[in-house]
């Protein structure tokens, strides 16, 4: 007997594809067009047929997955919009959970409310992200695959430039 292919609805397939690309459940559900993406993502990820489809996509993309993820994240930091973070500063009172869920705060590294009438937002360093993108593009020109440990090491060094040194005593 052959294994039966599980059919997914169009939005479910899109969710699986976006999740396999971004590893972000909320983002994948939002891009797939679901209302209340965070709740929907949790529900979808609890279903075996969705998990199996995502696993299948991961296996297909495994060879270049980590490199693509690093580049995708760095591009979002380097070129992403900060409009939602700035808008957050102008909301009177506490924003609703739905409003927060719909905001793109990927470029934000930290949010603090030091006092009731103040909001402090810190962003990831765009120049560090650009430098890392250039470094990755130069290294992939000569070697099209970066070993897993090397990618983690490079990422740790980039984060280290922003504050803490990783891997050094």
N, C-alpha and C positions, 0 to 999 in steps of 0.2 A: 504494500500500500504506500502510495506517495503521500507526502506531507501536504495537508490542505493549507492553502494561502488564506490568511485572515484578511478580510476586506475591512477597510477603515473608511469612515466618512471623509470627505474632502478636507474639512477643517482639522480632523484628527491627523490626517497625513501631513498637512502643513505644520501642525504642532510638532509632530515627530521630527520633521526635517529641520525646523527652526531650532528645536531643542538640541538636536545633534550638532548644529552649527554653533549655537551660543552657550549651551549648557546652562541657560537661564530659563527656568520654568515659566516665570511670570512674563518675561519678554517673548518667549515662544508662543504662549497663549494669546498675548496681545497682538502679535504679528499675524497669527492665524485668524484673528477676528473675533475672539471670544469676549463676551462681556464678563466683567469681574475676573480678569486673567489669573490673579493669584489663587483664588478658590478653585477655578476650573483646572489650573495646572496641577494642583494637589490631587484633585479627583481623577484627572487623566493618568497621572503617574502611578496611581494605585491600581490601575487596570493591567492585567497580565498581557493582553494583546497589544497595548501601547508600549509596555516595557519591551516586549519581544521585537516590535518594529524599531524601536530606538536602538536596541542591541544590534539588530541587523545593520542599521545605518552606521553605528559606531564601527562595526567590523569592516564595512566597506570603506570607511574614511580613516581607519586607524593609522595608516602609514603617515599621513600628512596632518593628522588632526591637531596635535599639540602645536606645531609650527603655525598652522592656520589660526588657531585660537589666540596664540600670543600676538600675532600680527593684527587680527581683528580687534582685540582689546586695546592694543597700542594705538591703532587708528582711531578708535572711538575716543580715547583720551586726547590724542593729538588734535583731532579735527572735530570732535563732537561739540554739540551745542551746550551752553551753560544757561540757556534761557529759562528752563524750568527751575533751576536752582535760584536764579535771580528772582523769578516770579514768587518763589516760596518766601522770600524776604518781605514781599509786599502783601501777603495774605494777612488779614486782620484775624487775630485769635489763632486757634489751632486748625490746621487744614484737616479736611475730612479724610478718612482712610481711602475712600474712592479717589479723591483728588491726588493723594500721595501715590496711589497705585498706578495712576496714569502718567506720572511724571518720569522723565528720563533723568536720573541722578547718577548715571554711570561715572561721570567725570568728578564726582564729589568724593573726597577721601574722608571727610569728617564734618559732622554738623553738631554744634553745641548751642545750648541756650544758657549763657552765663548768668542772665537775669531775665525776669519776665518781659521786659521791653526790648530785648536784644537777641539777635540770632547771629551766630558765627559759622560761616561756611568756608571750608578749606577744599581746594581742588588739587587733583593730581597734577604734577608738573608736566606741562605740554612739551617743553623743550627736551626733557629727559625721554619722553615717549618718542619724539621725533628722532633723537639720537639713536635710540634703541631700534627703531624701524630701519634707519640707515644701516646700522650695524648688522641687523638680520638680513637685509637685502644683499649686503656685500658678502656675508658668509654663505648665503644660499646660492649666490652666483657660482661659487666654486664647489660647493657641496650641497646638493638639493635636499638633503635631509639632516636635521639637527637631532642628535641623540637626546633622549628624554632628560637625562641628568644635565646635559650641557644647556638645554633650554631653561631648566630650573635655575641653574647657576647664573646664567645671563640675566634672568629676571630678578634674582636676588641681588645681583650687583646694581641693577637699575634702581631697585627700591632702596638699596643702601645709599645711593647718591642723595636721596631725598632726606635721609636722616640717620639711619642706623647702619652699621657695617655688618653684613652677614658673612659668616664663615671665617672671619678673622678674629684672632684673640687679642 
